[in-house]
Amino acid sequence: MNRSIVFIISIFFLLPVHSFAAGPRVGIIPFQNLSSDKSVDWIGLSMAKEITLELTKYSKVHVIDTVTVEKALANVILPKGTIPIATVKAVGQKLNARYMVFGDFQKFGDYVKVTAYVFDVDAGRVVETVKESGKLDEIFTVQDNIVRHTKLVILKLAATSAPAPKPKPKPQPKPRKPTVDENEITRRLMEEQSGVNPSLEDSATYKLMQEETSKYSAEEWFRKGVNLSDGSDREIFYYKKALEVDPKYGPALYNLGVVYYQRNQIDEAVRYFLSYLRYGKDPAKKSKIMTILQGLEGYTPQETAGDREAATYWYNKGVALGNSSDEEIRYYQWAIMADPTFAPAHYNLANIYYERGMYAEALKEYKIYMRYTQDPPEIKESVQRIIDYLEQVVRESP
């Protein structure tokens, strides 16, 4: 490389690079030439320049401009060879930086080896090393790989030191007994019979249902359904009448789940099965339900309001664990199965996925939370910042 090109690179590197981000401060030091061939000194400047420019694209880090880095370096005596850790820490502290990137390179014949180090100033140690080697005439490919991997390391570290995710206090919804309109089911069935669902039984059946206004116990309504046992809308009607009398009546919950499961109406089946797991008494039926639920891997409930009481129950069981375990995840998933619009379960599930580095899964749950949450604007703004960051990370992930 001729002197004029080296001069241009040097001048460019000394120009300030502004970053208005509010994330952790990051400084980049020119890489050190460990070989005796001074004609390749430009590589160290070029490496630092490219990393600096690449990181300024991202709002989650605050890249310290190169002029400021040069001034800090001028006040620290740098020994020959590899930059000592103590020196990097001193420069980082002068810059009030959270992370410093430095490195070195060596030329062996026609080959060059480059190493980048990411240094945590607060911890006083190197937290990640990125290495790449290749032919000297392929130095820009080597440089691109170093820049790409270093960028991903910095962005990942920024996720744990910037505002996200800052879990809000986990809400504790109070279980509520749903108010039930005694005529709601009959009215709905009559409306469906008028043409919405042509598969329903004839109007005489619904007239009979509408006329059955006398009060029965939950068990009596349940027995009326069992006597039919034909998977009909009338059988469903009787089980739901039983639940109007006693919303925790296990046999009706279980049979409703079975009928809907046989009809392949999985959303409805899951919600009644989950309610039975809460209120039911029969271990054999619970075991059967668990087997069915485990067989629904990959199933995504439709995002329509469901059994909020059951959702709250499973959500609170997850909150009671609070250990980010697979079991806690399962409880939140069951809460979402019971009511896919229950925002707190989506939020807590997203936080666990985030902690585990499952960024795509966390992004999906945070977005659903935002769709249904009634939380105050300041909390939603905080979560939106997390979403913006995760979209960037997922997009940049190899």
Beta strands, then each sheet from edge to edge (+ up, - down):
strand 1: 25-28
strand 2: 32-33
strand 3: 62-63
strand 4: 99-108
strand 5: 111-120
strand 6: 125-135
sheet 1: 2+ 4+ 1+ 3+
sheet 2: 2+ 4+ 5- 6+
end
